[in-house]
């Protein structure tokens, strides 16, 4: 339940559209709902402006489906990350209107279509192999109420592909840049734009990339002061942070 929902509830009680007892019942599960195996933080939207997100890895399909359905009952957007096809089968069985993105490993339900971000979030990825991370960022940003544009395969091996995105580079408010290998793309983008760049190292590359550690260290050592870095393959974290910036 977000701030707007709480205001609506209080107005409904004031205007006697619902009874005080019904209002108390709707608020009963705030600030959290105890399912025994999980405690759902329904108050998070009030504190952060964005809902709690389900991290499906380590959870059974049945657990994930129950958490997803209970969160959906509260009327807001719901997102589960790092989902397997088995998670998706269980969640969609309980919540058929949700959408599974196999490449991004996400399950999303958008019930609030309002645009909460103040500008465009651009998501760039160096190569097609980085798309799973970039799509996780894209799904997350959409669920959080942002207008997004995804440009893929614009890495430094062919800079003309990046330069061709001049309209996007000049209009976006925040950039999420995903790259593996040597992780150079965020620094290049940051040198071209006057906006925050959130760098996402991916675990793409040959042996000396060390499953993304090389890209992570390169991004952390960027000479561009408008670059910040999240963890390896953390498209979700980058998009969540970008969403908070975009609401300011």
Secondary structure, DSSP 8 states (H G I E B T S, - for coil): --HHHHHHHHHHHHTTSS-HHHHHHHHTT-S-EE-SS-EE-TTHHHHHSS---EE-TTS-HHHHHHHHHHHHTTTS-EEEES--HHHHHHHHHH-TT-EEETTTTEEEE--------SSEEEEEESSGGGHHHHHHHHHHHHHTT-EEEEE-S--GGGHHHHHTTHHHHHH-SEEEEEE-TT--HHHHHHHH-SSEEEEEE-S-SSGGGGGGHHHHHHHHT-S-TTEEEE-TT-HHHHHHHHHHHHH-
